[in-house]
Structures are given as C-alpha cells and as structure tokens.
Amino acid sequence: MFGPNRLPALGLILGLLIALVATKPGSCFAQDYVPDQVVVNLNPGADIEDVNQRWGTTTIDSFEDGIVHLVNAAGLGDIPTLALQMSGDPDVLEAEPNFREDTPEGIRYMLVVAIGGDLVDYEDQSLTSRIELAAAHQHTRGLGVKVAVLDSGIDPTHDLFQGRIAPGGYDFVDEE
C-alpha cells in the first residue's frame, strides 16, 4: 500500500500532526499580540462597562462610536484563550488578542485627510480628533502644498476625485 518512496512523506505528515496536536492552545500566537490586551467588538446596544465587570477587564480605549474597545486583561490568564471565552459572551460580537500588525516596509503611520470638500463632510470621524487636526489647522491648512498619492485602491471615476487628480498622472500598477 505504501511504497518505500512514500514512507518518508507519511512520517513527515504524522510528525507535523503530532506537533500540531501537542501544541499548547494559544501558543501559535506567541508574541504576535500585545500582552494583556484584548480587542472587543460589541453587539449593538451592549455596554463595555458591563462586559468589563463580568470579565475583570478595564477599558484602555474605545473606537468607532463605542462599538470596538481595547481592554486591559492583565492577570487574567492566557490572552488568546480569554479572547475566545469572551467571544461567547452575549454582549460580545467578537474578541481577539490585540495583534501586532505592520507593513512589509516596517512600522508606518498613515493619516487620512479629506481630498477636497469641506471639513464638515468628515469631522464626525474620530481620526480628526485623534491626530489633533484642529491644532494643526492653527498653524497651517496646507495652502500651496501638492500631495502625490500612490494608491491602487481608489476608483478614479468616483465623484470625490473628479477634478482633483492631476492631469498626466501615471498608473504605476497597470503601467498606464
């Protein structure tokens, strides 16, 4: 049934399966997340303080109109296991460790600011307060500054971009 050429491959597969089964739950996340932090996405109408009281966590920060929260879970055990358990809470839509993420180039920060239009069109976004845009506008509003955006994810025919994309530009993705 298994010839001599297939035995090494079968042994390798069995070895990998044994290693996978023997792996401690959560250890596959080793240091891929910020220690003691869980990102909690709430169900509509849920209150993070109720969740904190049940789980012994405390809120570090809140995002997206109070739906997504970063909580401190110091001293509450294995973070991936805790996040999995918290996901079963009726008020919690999803919970996961606060995974570290960067771009292939390394850590970068991207600040998105409105392309044209008025600030009133965008001021309800929490980003404007997080980057202290009002304080920056006391010093400059960028008059005379030209910004080149290299982005493969825009629709150049969208109304927002009409008359705002420099003529004679070059599409580096499709070489047009």
C-alpha positions in Angstrom: 0.0 0.0 0.0 2.8 2.5 0.9 5.9 2.0 -1.2 9.4 2.9 0.1 9.2 6.4 -1.5 6.0 7.3 0.3 7.1 6.3 3.8 9.3 9.4 4.5 6.4 11.7 3.4 4.0 9.8 5.6 6.4 10.1 8.5 6.7 13.8 8.0 2.9 14.3 7.8 2.5 12.3 11.0 5.2 14.2 12.7 3.6 17.5 11.8 0.2 16.3 13.0 1.6 15.2 16.3 3.4 18.5 16.8 0.2 20.4 16.0 -1.9 18.4 18.4 0.8 18.7 21.1 0.9 22.4 20.8 -0.4 24.3 23.8 -3.6 26.2 22.9 -2.8 29.8 22.1 0.9 29.2 21.7 0.7 29.7 18.0 0.1 33.4 18.8 3.4 33.7 20.6 4.2 37.4 20.9 2.1 38.2 17.8 -0.1 40.3 20.1 0.3 43.0 22.7 0.5 41.3 26.1 -2.5 41.7 28.4 -4.7 43.4 25.7 -7.9 42.2 24.0 -9.9 43.9 21.2 -13.6 43.6 21.9 -16.2 44.2 19.3 -19.6 44.7 21.0 -23.1 43.7 19.8 -25.5 46.6 19.2 -26.8 48.0 22.5 -24.1 46.4 24.6 -22.2 48.4 27.2 -18.4 47.8 27.6 -18.7 48.5 31.4 -21.0 45.5 31.8 -18.5 43.4 29.9 -15.6 44.7 31.9 -17.4 43.9 35.2 -18.1 40.3 34.1 -14.6 39.6 32.9 -12.5 41.7 35.2 -11.1 43.8 32.3 -10.7 47.6 32.1 -11.1 49.9 29.1 -7.9 51.3 27.6 -9.5 53.0 24.6 -12.7 53.0 22.5 -13.1 53.3 18.7 -15.9 53.5 16.1 -18.6 55.2 18.2 -18.1 52.9 21.2 -18.5 49.6 19.3 -14.9 48.5 19.3 -12.9 48.6 22.6 -9.3 47.9 23.6 -9.3 46.4 27.1 -6.6 45.5 29.6 -6.7 41.9 30.7 -3.6 41.9 32.9 -3.5 38.9 35.3 -6.5 37.2 33.7 -4.5 34.3 32.1 -3.7 33.3 28.5 -4.9 36.1 26.3 -5.9 34.0 23.2 -7.9 31.7 25.5 -9.5 34.6 27.3 -10.5 36.3 24.0 -12.1 33.0 22.8 -14.1 32.8 26.0 -15.1 36.4 25.8 -16.4 35.8 22.3 -19.1 33.6 23.9 -20.4 36.5 26.0 -23.9 37.6 24.8 -22.8 41.2 24.6 -19.6 40.5 22.6 -19.8 40.1 18.9 -16.1 39.2 18.7 -13.0 39.3 20.9 -9.4 38.7 19.9 -5.9 39.5 21.1 -4.6 42.9 20.2 -2.5 41.6 17.3 0.6 43.5 16.2 0.4 44.4 12.5 2.9 46.3 10.3 3.5 46.8 6.7 6.2 44.8 4.9 8.3 48.0 4.9 8.2 48.2 8.7 6.1 50.3 11.0 4.5 53.3 9.3 1.7 55.7 10.2 -0.9 56.6 7.7 -3.0 59.7 8.3 -6.0 60.0 6.1 -7.3 63.5 5.4 -10.2 64.6 3.2 -9.5 65.0 -0.5 -11.3 68.2 -1.3 -14.7 69.1 0.0 -15.2 70.7 3.4 -14.1 69.5 6.8 -17.7 69.4 7.8 -18.1 66.4 5.5 -15.5 64.5 7.5 -15.5 66.0 11.0 -17.6 63.2 12.6 -14.7 60.8 12.1 -12.8 60.1 15.3 -9.5 60.4 13.4 -9.7 64.2 13.2 -9.6 64.4 17.0 -7.0 61.7 17.4 -4.5 63.4 15.2 -5.4 66.8 16.7 -6.3 68.3 13.3 -7.8 71.5 14.8 -4.5 72.2 16.5 -2.6 71.6 13.2 -5.0 74.0 11.4 -4.0 76.8 13.7 -0.5 76.7 12.1 -1.3 75.7 8.5 -4.0 74.5 6.2 -1.6 73.3 3.5 -2.1 76.1 1.1 0.2 75.6 -1.9 1.1 72.0 -0.9 0.7 69.3 -3.5 0.5 65.7 -2.3 1.1 62.7 -4.5 -0.9 59.7 -3.5 0.2 56.3 -4.6 -2.9 54.1 -4.0 -4.1 51.1 -6.0 -7.4 51.0 -4.2 -9.2 54.1 -5.5 -11.9 54.5 -8.1 -10.6 57.4 -10.2 -14.1 57.8 -11.7 -15.7 58.4 -8.2 -17.3 61.9 -7.8 -15.0 62.8 -4.9 -12.0 62.6 -7.2 -13.4 64.5 -10.2 -11.2 67.5 -10.9 -8.8 66.5 -8.1 -6.5 64.1 -9.8 -3.5 65.7 -11.5 -3.6 65.5 -15.3 -0.8 63.5 -16.9 -0.5 61.2 -13.9 0.9 57.7 -14.3 -0.7 54.4 -13.1 2.3 52.5 -11.6 0.1 49.4 -11.0 -1.1 48.9 -14.6 1.7 50.9 -16.2 -0.7 53.3 -18.0 
